[in-house]
């Protein structure tokens, strides 16, 4: 299933981050959730895996506590394959968790910086989570 076909089938998906491969196929979709009331609610990203039916290999849910990565696996895709502490990973990219409000967009942009660093090592020689 190419990206355009997938977009037609699951148009309601609105990730903060979409990582595509060189053929423009989805590799990872990510949702950032900065609202403390919605911490740990991974139901939406798991529904992305179900809707993609294998066309979306990975989804990521990021909240103020954890970064959770889920992989399409028809037997058990509701359990993360990897979990990182959000603060430990993203403090290298400017995320500090003050007692003030931050947006999903800001949290997502810190995640995007981290993912770029994993790929290109532009900021840290050994990025966290590698």
ABEGO torsion letter per residue (X at the ends): XBAAAAAAABAABBBABBBBBAAGBBABBBBBBABAAABGBAAAAAAAAAAAGGABABBBBBBAABBBBBBBBAABAABBABBBBAAAAAAAAGBBBBABBBBAAAAAAAAAAAAAAAAAGAABABBBGX
